[in-house]
Amino acid sequence: MAVWDSQNYWLVRVLSGGATDFAFERAVFESIALKTAFEAELGKSLPEPLVLPVVFVARQVNDPLVDWGFQLGVYVRCVDLDAGLYG
């Protein structure tokens, strides 16, 4: 899903609580690919569009995987549907 305003674009992926670590890794890579495609397309019309890929996961993901996602430029949020955001 993509959400945007005049200069910012958020590419949002939502994973269920049953998502495996492999599914999470795949979502991170797919987010990077979509970001690259979005930036290439938008680069023609906007001087500096902000394209931010975001992955929401309905479970706690191991910190090394979350850190890995952040290092690749993907904003990761783990959500406990009963208690709210993990971090």
Disulfide bonds with the S-S distance in Angstrom:
none
